[in-house]
Amino acid sequence: MRHAYAHTVLDEVLPLLACPHCGAPLERSGGSVSCPAGHSFDLARQGYLGLLPGDARTGSADTAAMVEARAAFLEAGHFNPLAAALAGTAGEALAEGPDGVVADLGAGTGWYLAHVLERLPERRGLALDLSKHALRRAAHAHPGIGAVACDAWRRLPLQTGSVALVLSVFAPRDGAELARVLRPGGALAVVTPTSRHLAELVSALGLLTVDSRKGERLRVKLDPYLDLERRIEREWTMQLTRADVASAVAMGPSARHEQRAAILPDPVAVTASVTLSVYRRAAA
């Protein structure tokens, strides 16, 4: 059943997808899709569609261990306030926005996208990620999700003007490309960490710090292409067990520090602090 509905959603959204080589439309035939130029891509038995070109570099993709750690941390509910804020923002952004799908760029396990689709049951979602391990989960995170493997740093395998809302939660973003795939009047919701995010773990475990110029870099990437509507901060305190801390560390680029979690109190109070920015593509 899970495999069947995942492919059904992909069939629904297939007209919105594009060949990563030539940008042409795709058609499905059995267990694969192809474009008129003959470029062909397989539907994985785990329920996602692989649209990575042959020269794609997947070395930066989340590993199976990172995905397992991320799933454990998210399912424990520590980021529920963020998921609720993102779902609420999505509902507001699309209250008078265009029809169309919600695309989550760097979707990981599809956890955030699933929360957004619970708020927007009439919408379909596209989980886009480089990691096959993450996409195996994302394909089954919600019955309205279609999962697609792609590289966020290259041209996205989406038709121009095909998406109503893009989500980017702690993920890469290319302003020009996002503006291209958004429909007129469509929106982008971006979540970035503030300098206070996980500060207690950063100081105690020597984790990577948040770039103090992150907000400036976000503006440079997005402001030339999209209009900023609003920017809000969300901050809350999490009570993390040592297992939670280990998961939080293991799901990111500081995974080598995971074993040092034993030096912290159990549980430990940790700050979650993010900025949620909403951008809009001008209506035609």
C-alpha positions as CSV (number, residue, x, y, z in Angstrom):
1,M,0.0,0.0,0.0
2,R,2.7,2.5,0.9
3,H,4.6,1.9,-2.3
4,A,1.4,2.2,-4.3
5,Y,0.3,5.6,-3.1
6,A,3.8,7.1,-3.3
7,H,3.9,6.4,-7.0
8,T,0.3,7.6,-7.4
9,V,1.4,11.0,-6.0
10,L,4.4,11.1,-8.3
11,D,2.0,10.4,-11.3
12,E,-0.1,13.4,-10.2
13,V,2.9,15.8,-10.0
14,L,4.8,14.3,-13.0
15,P,3.6,17.2,-15.3
16,L,5.5,19.6,-13.0
17,L,8.8,17.8,-13.2
18,A,11.5,18.3,-15.8
19,C,14.4,16.4,-17.1
20,P,17.6,17.4,-15.2
21,H,19.6,17.2,-18.4
22,C,17.5,19.2,-20.9
23,G,14.5,20.6,-19.0
24,A,12.0,18.7,-21.1
25,P,8.8,17.3,-19.8
26,L,8.8,13.7,-18.5
27,E,6.5,10.8,-19.1
28,R,6.1,7.6,-17.2
29,S,6.4,4.1,-18.6
30,G,6.2,1.3,-16.1
31,G,8.9,1.7,-13.5
32,S,10.7,4.6,-15.2
33,V,10.2,8.1,-16.6
34,S,11.8,9.6,-19.6
35,C,11.9,12.8,-21.7
36,P,11.6,13.0,-25.5
37,A,15.4,13.2,-25.9
38,G,15.6,9.7,-24.4
39,H,17.0,10.6,-20.9
40,S,15.5,7.9,-18.6
41,F,15.2,7.8,-14.8
42,D,14.1,5.0,-12.5
43,L,11.3,4.9,-9.9
44,A,13.0,3.3,-6.9
45,R,11.1,0.5,-5.2
46,Q,11.2,2.5,-2.0
47,G,8.8,5.0,-3.6
48,Y,11.0,7.9,-4.8
49,L,12.0,9.1,-8.3
50,G,15.7,9.6,-9.0
51,L,16.3,12.7,-11.1
52,L,20.0,13.0,-10.6
53,P,22.1,13.4,-13.7
54,G,24.9,10.9,-14.2
55,D,27.6,13.3,-13.1
56,A,25.9,14.2,-9.8
57,R,28.1,14.5,-6.7
58,T,26.3,12.8,-3.8
59,G,29.2,12.9,-1.3
60,S,27.5,15.6,0.7
61,A,24.2,13.7,1.0
62,D,23.0,12.6,4.4
63,T,24.1,9.1,5.3
64,A,21.8,6.4,6.6
65,A,23.1,7.1,10.2
66,M,22.5,10.8,9.9
67,V,19.0,10.2,8.6
68,E,18.2,7.8,11.5
69,A,19.5,10.3,14.0
70,R,17.4,13.1,12.4
71,A,14.3,11.0,12.4
72,A,14.8,10.0,16.1
73,F,15.3,13.7,17.1
74,L,12.3,15.0,15.2
75,E,9.9,12.3,16.2
76,A,10.8,13.0,19.8
77,G,8.9,16.3,19.3
78,H,11.6,18.8,20.2
79,F,11.1,20.8,17.0
80,N,7.3,20.7,17.2
81,P,7.1,24.4,17.8
82,L,9.0,25.0,14.5
83,A,6.8,22.6,12.6
84,A,3.7,24.4,13.9
85,A,5.1,27.8,13.0
86,L,6.0,26.6,9.6
87,A,2.6,25.0,8.9
88,G,0.8,28.2,10.1
89,T,3.0,30.4,8.0
90,A,2.4,28.1,5.0
91,G,-1.4,28.4,5.5
92,E,-1.2,32.2,5.7
93,A,1.1,32.4,2.7
94,L,-1.2,30.4,0.5
95,A,-4.5,31.8,1.8
96,E,-4.7,34.0,-1.2
97,G,-1.8,32.5,-3.1
98,P,-1.9,30.4,-6.3
99,D,-2.9,26.8,-6.8
100,G,-0.2,24.3,-6.9
101,V,2.2,22.1,-5.0
102,V,4.4,22.7,-2.0
103,A,8.0,21.8,-2.7
104,D,10.4,21.2,0.2
105,L,14.0,21.8,-0.9
106,G,16.4,19.7,1.2
107,A,13.3,17.9,2.7
108,G,15.2,15.2,4.5
109,T,12.8,12.7,5.9
110,G,9.8,14.9,4.9
111,W,8.8,15.6,8.5
112,Y,8.3,19.4,8.0
113,L,6.5,18.9,4.7
114,A,4.1,16.4,6.3
115,H,3.2,18.9,9.0
116,V,2.5,21.6,6.3
117,L,0.4,19.2,4.3
118,E,-1.7,18.4,7.4
119,R,-2.5,22.1,7.5
120,L,-3.1,22.2,3.7
121,P,-4.8,18.9,2.9
122,E,-5.9,20.0,-0.5
123,R,-2.3,20.4,-1.6
124,R,0.3,17.9,-2.9
125,G,3.9,18.0,-1.7
126,L,7.2,17.4,-3.4
127,A,10.1,16.3,-1.1
128,L,13.4,17.2,-2.9
129,D,16.6,15.9,-1.5
130,L,20.0,14.5,-2.5
131,S,20.0,11.6,0.0
132,K,18.4,8.4,-1.0
133,H,18.3,7.4,2.6
134,A,16.2,10.5,3.5
135,L,13.9,10.1,0.4
136,R,13.0,6.5,1.4
137,R,11.4,8.0,4.5
138,A,10.0,11.1,2.8
139,A,8.2,9.0,0.3
140,H,6.0,7.6,3.1
141,A,5.9,10.5,5.5
142,H,2.5,11.6,4.3
143,P,0.1,10.3,1.6
144,G,0.3,13.6,-0.2
145,I,4.1,13.5,-0.7
146,G,6.0,12.6,-3.9
147,A,9.7,12.2,-3.3
148,V,12.4,13.2,-5.8
149,A,16.2,12.9,-5.7
150,C,17.9,16.0,-7.0
151,D,20.8,18.4,-6.3
152,A,19.7,21.8,-4.9
153,W,22.9,23.4,-6.2
154,R,22.0,22.7,-9.8
155,R,18.9,23.5,-12.0
156,L,16.0,22.0,-10.2
157,P,14.1,19.3,-12.1
158,L,10.9,21.4,-12.0
159,Q,9.0,23.2,-14.7
160,T,9.2,27.0,-14.7
161,G,6.3,28.5,-12.7
162,S,5.2,25.1,-11.3
163,V,5.3,25.6,-7.5
164,A,3.0,27.5,-5.2
165,L,5.2,27.4,-2.1
166,V,8.8,26.4,-1.5
167,L,10.0,25.4,1.9
168,S,13.7,25.7,2.8
169,V,14.4,24.5,6.4
170,F,18.1,24.6,7.3
171,A,18.7,23.9,3.6
172,P,20.6,25.3,0.6
173,R,18.8,27.9,-1.6
174,D,19.4,29.6,-4.9
175,G,17.4,32.8,-5.3
176,A,17.3,32.8,-9.1
177,E,16.3,29.2,-9.3
178,L,13.6,29.5,-6.6
179,A,12.1,32.5,-8.4
180,R,12.1,30.5,-11.6
181,V,10.1,27.6,-10.3
182,L,7.6,29.6,-8.2
183,R,4.3,30.6,-9.7
184,P,3.4,34.3,-9.9
185,G,2.3,35.2,-6.4
186,G,4.0,32.1,-5.0
187,A,5.9,32.2,-1.7
188,L,9.1,30.9,-0.2
189,A,9.4,30.1,3.5
190,V,13.0,29.9,4.8
191,V,14.1,28.7,8.2
192,T,17.6,29.6,9.3
193,P,19.2,29.2,12.8
194,T,20.1,32.3,14.8
195,S,23.4,32.5,16.8
196,R,21.6,31.3,19.9
197,H,20.4,28.0,18.3
198,L,21.7,25.0,20.2
199,A,24.1,27.4,21.9
200,E,24.5,25.2,25.0
201,L,25.6,22.2,22.8
202,V,27.9,24.4,20.7
203,S,29.8,25.7,23.7
204,A,30.0,22.4,25.6
205,L,30.7,20.1,22.7
206,G,32.6,22.3,20.3
207,L,30.1,22.1,17.5
208,L,30.1,24.3,14.4
209,T,28.8,27.8,15.2
210,V,26.3,29.7,13.1
211,D,27.8,32.3,10.8
212,S,27.1,35.7,12.3
213,R,26.6,37.0,8.7
214,K,24.0,34.4,7.9
215,G,21.2,37.0,7.7
216,E,23.2,39.2,5.4
217,R,24.1,36.2,3.1
218,L,20.4,35.2,2.9
219,R,19.5,38.7,1.8
220,V,22.2,38.7,-0.9
221,K,21.0,35.4,-2.3
222,L,17.3,36.1,-2.2
223,D,16.5,39.9,-2.3
224,P,17.4,40.4,-6.0
225,Y,14.8,37.8,-7.0
226,L,12.0,37.8,-4.4
227,D,10.3,40.3,-2.2
228,L,10.6,39.9,1.6
229,E,7.2,39.9,3.2
230,R,8.0,39.3,6.8
231,R,10.7,37.9,9.1
232,I,9.9,36.5,12.6
233,E,12.0,34.8,15.2
234,R,10.9,31.7,17.2
235,E,12.7,30.6,20.3
236,W,12.0,27.9,22.9
237,T,13.8,25.7,25.4
238,M,14.1,22.0,24.9
239,Q,14.8,19.4,27.7
240,L,17.1,16.9,26.0
241,T,18.2,13.6,27.3
242,R,21.7,12.4,26.5
243,A,20.2,10.2,23.8
244,D,18.5,13.3,22.4
245,V,21.7,15.2,22.4
246,A,23.5,12.3,20.7
247,S,20.8,12.4,18.0
248,A,21.0,16.1,17.6
249,V,24.8,16.0,17.1
250,A,24.7,12.9,14.9
251,M,22.2,14.3,12.4
252,G,24.5,17.2,11.4
253,P,28.0,18.0,10.2
254,S,29.4,17.8,13.8
255,A,28.6,14.0,14.1
256,R,32.2,13.2,15.3
257,H,31.4,15.0,18.6
258,E,28.5,12.6,19.4
259,Q,30.4,10.6,21.9
260,R,31.1,13.8,24.0
261,A,27.3,14.1,24.9
262,A,28.1,12.1,28.1
263,I,29.7,15.1,29.7
264,L,26.4,17.0,29.8
265,P,23.7,16.8,32.5
266,D,20.8,14.4,31.8
267,P,18.5,16.1,30.9
268,V,20.0,19.4,29.7
269,A,18.2,22.6,28.8
270,V,19.0,23.6,25.3
271,T,17.8,26.7,23.3
272,A,16.2,26.4,19.9
273,S,16.3,29.7,18.1
274,V,15.4,30.2,14.4
275,T,14.4,32.9,12.0
276,L,11.4,32.3,9.7
277,S,11.5,34.5,6.6
278,V,8.7,34.6,4.0
279,Y,9.4,35.8,0.5
280,R,7.0,36.3,-2.4
281,R,7.3,36.2,-6.1
282,A,5.5,39.2,-7.6
283,A,2.1,38.4,-9.1
284,A,2.0,38.6,-12.9
